[in-house]
Amino acid sequence: MGNDIRRLRFEHGEMTQEALAQACGVTRQTIIALEAGRYAPSLALAFRIARAFGVGVEDVFRWEQA
């Protein structure tokens, strides 16, 4: 699963990983793992991240088949 979290953070006033983590109720380490593609979020977390940016889930995450 790919994502555009890093790009979206910078497009939203260079939001820090910590600020996004707090807005979503997770740790900064979770955001780091998501950005690096080492972790796939739960559906609930995917929606919380999308809402933090004011976009749809599909604007943050994309399915990449191997």
Protein Blocks (a to p, Z undefined) as FASTA:
>chain_A
ZZfklmmmmmnopaafklmmmmnopafklmmmmmnopaccdfklmmmmmmmnopafklmb
ccddZZ
